[in-house]
Amino acid sequence: ACAGADPRTDLAVDYARVFLSAGVYDGLTAEPYESVFTSEDHLLMQDARDDVVRRYRRFGVEVDPALHMPEDHLGLELNFVGVLAGRAAEALRSDDGSRARELVEAQRRFLSDHVLNWMDDLIGKVDEFAVLPVYPALMRLARAYASDDVRLLAEVEEALR
């Protein structure tokens, strides 16, 4: 499909259909929550969310309650990786190799255990429901970045040993 006279509205409509299930009445959609894709009954607030919360808390990261959003939302998961990356950079600037190594390992494990654990399934649903090519392309970019980051972080971990 091509964009109409109002591309912003077209993107908003596609976003609502893909990620908010607007106009979709049957089956699993592309809700961007890990537990929806990893729990047997495709429900929110399941084991994946609980493990994500444990990992956030281990590093003193909390999701703003004003967001009214489960912690296993893809955007929040990626934000957590970014927080850890910033802290690892600071540890390296402070010449704290053991802290940097801990943070790099936590990033790599989180990306592997959580982000990449369900992204392919989410991308499949985005492909199924998207009309415009924008969201499928963005999802593939995010997955490629996460996959590359896991490989790079493993190399950094090794260099910090």
C-alpha positions as CSV (number, residue, x, y, z in Angstrom):
1,A,0.0,0.0,0.0
2,C,1.1,3.5,-0.5
3,A,0.6,6.5,1.7
4,G,-2.4,8.7,1.0
5,A,-2.7,12.5,1.2
6,D,-2.0,12.5,5.0
7,P,1.0,10.2,5.8
8,R,0.9,11.0,9.5
9,T,-2.7,9.8,9.8
10,D,-1.9,6.8,7.6
11,L,1.0,5.9,10.0
12,A,-1.2,6.4,13.1
13,V,-3.9,4.2,11.7
14,D,-1.4,1.5,10.8
15,Y,0.2,1.8,14.3
16,A,-3.3,1.5,15.9
17,R,-4.1,-1.6,13.8
18,V,-0.7,-3.3,14.3
19,F,0.2,-2.5,18.0
20,L,-3.1,-1.6,19.6
21,S,-5.3,-4.2,17.8
22,A,-7.7,-1.5,16.5
23,G,-10.2,-3.2,14.2
24,V,-8.8,-6.7,14.9
25,Y,-11.2,-9.0,16.7
26,D,-9.7,-12.5,16.4
27,G,-6.4,-14.0,17.4
28,L,-3.1,-12.8,18.6
29,T,-2.0,-9.4,17.3
30,A,1.3,-7.6,17.5
31,E,1.0,-6.4,21.1
32,P,4.6,-5.4,22.0
33,Y,4.7,-7.3,25.4
34,E,7.0,-10.2,25.8
35,S,4.7,-12.2,28.0
36,V,2.0,-12.1,25.3
37,F,4.4,-14.0,23.0
38,T,6.1,-16.2,25.6
39,S,3.3,-17.4,27.8
40,E,1.2,-20.4,26.9
41,D,-2.1,-18.6,26.9
42,H,-0.7,-15.4,25.4
43,L,-1.5,-13.3,28.5
44,L,0.1,-10.1,29.9
45,M,1.9,-10.1,33.2
46,Q,3.3,-13.6,33.1
47,D,6.7,-15.1,33.9
48,A,8.6,-13.1,31.4
49,R,7.4,-9.8,32.9
50,D,8.3,-11.0,36.4
51,D,11.9,-11.9,35.3
52,V,12.2,-8.5,33.6
53,V,11.1,-6.7,36.8
54,R,13.7,-8.7,38.8
55,R,16.4,-7.7,36.4
56,Y,15.3,-4.0,36.4
57,R,15.3,-4.0,40.2
58,R,18.7,-5.6,40.4
59,F,20.1,-2.5,38.7
60,G,17.8,0.0,40.4
61,V,15.7,0.7,37.3
62,E,11.9,1.3,37.7
63,V,9.3,1.9,35.2
64,D,7.4,5.1,35.8
65,P,4.0,4.0,37.2
66,A,2.4,6.9,35.3
67,L,2.9,5.0,32.1
68,H,0.4,2.4,33.2
69,M,2.3,-0.2,31.1
70,P,3.6,-3.7,31.9
71,E,7.4,-3.7,32.3
72,D,7.9,-6.2,29.5
73,H,6.9,-3.8,26.7
74,L,9.6,-3.9,24.0
75,G,10.3,-0.2,24.3
76,L,10.9,-0.5,28.0
77,E,13.1,-3.5,27.5
78,L,15.2,-1.6,25.0
79,N,15.3,1.4,27.3
80,F,16.7,-0.8,30.0
81,V,19.5,-2.0,27.7
82,G,20.3,1.7,27.0
83,V,20.4,2.5,30.7
84,L,22.9,-0.4,31.2
85,A,25.0,0.8,28.3
86,G,25.2,4.3,29.7
87,R,26.3,2.9,33.1
88,A,28.8,0.6,31.4
89,A,30.3,3.6,29.5
90,E,30.6,5.5,32.8
91,A,32.2,2.5,34.5
92,L,34.8,2.4,31.7
93,R,35.4,6.2,32.0
94,S,35.9,5.6,35.7
95,D,38.3,2.8,35.0
96,D,36.0,0.3,36.9
97,G,36.6,-2.8,34.7
98,S,34.7,-5.2,36.9
99,R,31.6,-3.0,37.1
100,A,31.8,-2.4,33.3
101,R,32.1,-6.2,32.7
102,E,29.0,-6.8,35.0
103,L,27.0,-4.2,33.1
104,V,28.1,-5.5,29.6
105,E,27.2,-9.1,30.6
106,A,23.8,-7.9,31.9
107,Q,23.1,-6.2,28.6
108,R,24.1,-9.2,26.6
109,R,22.1,-11.6,28.7
110,F,19.0,-9.4,28.7
111,L,19.0,-9.0,25.0
112,S,19.4,-12.7,24.5
113,D,17.0,-13.8,27.2
114,H,14.3,-11.3,26.7
115,V,14.5,-9.0,23.6
116,L,15.6,-11.5,21.0
117,N,13.6,-14.3,22.7
118,W,10.4,-13.1,21.2
119,M,11.1,-10.5,18.5
120,D,10.8,-12.8,15.6
121,D,7.3,-13.8,16.7
122,L,6.4,-10.1,17.1
123,I,7.8,-9.3,13.7
124,G,5.7,-12.0,12.2
125,K,2.6,-10.4,13.7
126,V,3.7,-6.9,12.6
127,D,4.1,-8.3,9.0
128,E,0.6,-9.9,9.2
129,F,-1.2,-6.7,10.3
130,A,0.8,-3.8,8.8
131,V,-0.5,-2.2,5.7
132,L,2.4,0.2,5.2
133,P,6.1,-1.0,5.1
134,V,7.3,1.3,7.9
135,Y,6.6,-0.7,11.0
136,P,7.9,-4.0,9.6
137,A,11.1,-2.2,8.5
138,L,11.6,-0.6,11.9
139,M,11.1,-3.9,13.6
140,R,13.7,-5.6,11.4
141,L,16.1,-2.7,12.2
142,A,15.6,-3.2,15.9
143,R,16.1,-6.9,15.7
144,A,19.3,-6.5,13.6
145,Y,20.6,-3.9,16.1
146,A,19.9,-6.2,19.0
147,S,21.5,-9.2,17.3
148,D,24.6,-7.2,16.4
149,D,24.7,-5.8,19.9
150,V,24.8,-9.3,21.4
151,R,27.8,-10.2,19.3
152,L,29.6,-6.9,20.1
153,L,28.9,-7.2,23.8
154,A,30.3,-10.7,23.9
155,E,33.5,-9.3,22.3
156,V,33.6,-6.4,24.8
157,E,33.0,-8.9,27.7
158,E,35.9,-11.0,26.5
159,A,38.2,-7.9,26.2
160,L,37.3,-6.9,29.8
161,R,38.4,-10.3,31.2
